[in-house]
C-alpha cells in the first residue's frame, strides 16, 4: 500500500523527472544544444540519477530529439538502484509494483 507523508505532502510512490536544454552562445554556429535529464531514485525524492544527450538536428533545438531513449535509460538505472528483480523471484510482481511509482511528475 502506498503511503502519504503529511510533513512533505509527498506520496511515497512518486517519481520526479526533470528535463532542460542548454544552448551554445549565439556566436557559436557549430556546437549542438545539450539536453539534461534527472530522475528520482528514492521515496523521499532526494536522490537523483542523471543523463545528458546531444541535440542533433540543428542549432538551438528546444525539442528533445531522443526523449524516449533518455527516459528509458534513467528508468533502467532507477530499477537497478532500487534493487532490481530477478526473473525467478516469487515476489517479483510485488517488488515491481514497489519500484514503479504510482505518480510521475515531469518538469521541463
Legacy VTK file of the C-alpha trace (Angstrom):
# vtk DataFile Version 3.0
C-alpha trace
ASCII
DATASET POLYDATA
POINTS 108 float
0.000 0.000 0.000
1.268 3.456 -0.841
1.625 5.900 1.999
1.410 9.673 2.225
3.756 11.868 4.250
1.796 14.907 5.514
5.022 16.707 6.508
6.262 16.822 2.908
2.995 16.431 1.035
4.522 13.574 -0.964
3.108 10.157 -1.675
5.841 7.580 -1.191
5.178 6.208 -4.647
6.190 9.316 -6.561
8.864 9.831 -9.194
10.031 13.233 -10.431
11.649 13.706 -13.834
13.400 16.971 -14.721
14.418 17.976 -18.237
16.194 21.001 -19.683
18.001 22.014 -22.852
21.118 24.197 -22.838
22.316 26.024 -25.943
25.755 27.245 -27.042
26.292 31.008 -27.256
24.738 32.722 -30.299
28.198 33.308 -31.806
28.937 29.564 -31.935
27.477 28.107 -35.134
28.903 24.589 -34.868
28.161 23.330 -31.343
24.910 21.418 -30.749
22.468 22.026 -27.920
22.627 19.637 -24.954
19.709 18.083 -23.088
19.997 17.132 -19.432
17.577 14.859 -17.573
17.271 13.769 -13.944
15.000 11.207 -12.276
14.404 10.476 -8.582
15.556 7.125 -7.263
14.182 7.139 -3.729
10.844 7.669 -1.996
11.951 10.903 -0.322
12.714 12.454 -3.757
16.191 13.493 -2.599
18.450 11.249 -4.704
18.585 11.571 -8.473
20.231 9.820 -11.378
21.146 11.971 -14.385
21.940 11.700 -18.068
22.761 14.054 -20.933
22.297 13.865 -24.688
23.391 15.967 -27.639
20.529 17.577 -29.518
21.134 16.712 -33.130
19.088 18.328 -35.857
20.282 21.914 -35.976
21.265 24.836 -33.808
19.310 25.793 -30.717
16.894 22.856 -30.866
14.377 23.058 -27.986
12.558 19.814 -28.743
14.284 16.892 -27.023
15.090 14.721 -30.017
15.626 11.354 -28.298
13.416 11.755 -25.219
12.175 8.157 -25.237
15.687 6.674 -25.042
16.838 9.253 -22.485
13.943 8.445 -20.115
14.300 4.681 -20.721
17.974 4.864 -19.644
17.036 6.723 -16.465
14.199 4.338 -15.589
16.533 1.362 -16.071
19.037 2.987 -13.678
16.237 3.608 -11.136
15.308 -0.060 -11.420
18.933 -1.102 -10.770
19.422 1.329 -7.870
16.205 0.237 -6.177
17.336 -3.362 -6.182
16.109 -4.827 -9.454
14.059 -8.015 -9.550
15.240 -11.464 -10.555
13.049 -13.170 -13.194
12.516 -16.240 -10.974
11.753 -14.266 -7.780
8.357 -15.382 -6.364
7.802 -11.827 -5.063
8.533 -10.313 -8.500
5.147 -8.651 -9.069
5.081 -7.099 -5.605
8.639 -5.796 -5.966
7.980 -4.335 -9.413
4.955 -2.504 -8.022
7.134 -1.043 -5.280
9.778 0.090 -7.769
7.385 1.591 -10.320
5.746 4.739 -8.922
2.057 5.476 -8.785
2.669 9.180 -9.510
5.088 10.633 -12.075
5.765 14.368 -12.350
7.713 15.776 -15.294
9.228 19.252 -15.084
10.610 20.962 -18.160
LINES 1 109
108 0 1 2 3 4 5 6 7 8 9 10 11 12 13 14 15 16 17 18 19 20 21 22 23 24 25 26 27 28 29 30 31 32 33 34 35 36 37 38 39 40 41 42 43 44 45 46 47 48 49 50 51 52 53 54 55 56 57 58 59 60 61 62 63 64 65 66 67 68 69 70 71 72 73 74 75 76 77 78 79 80 81 82 83 84 85 86 87 88 89 90 91 92 93 94 95 96 97 98 99 100 101 102 103 104 105 106 107
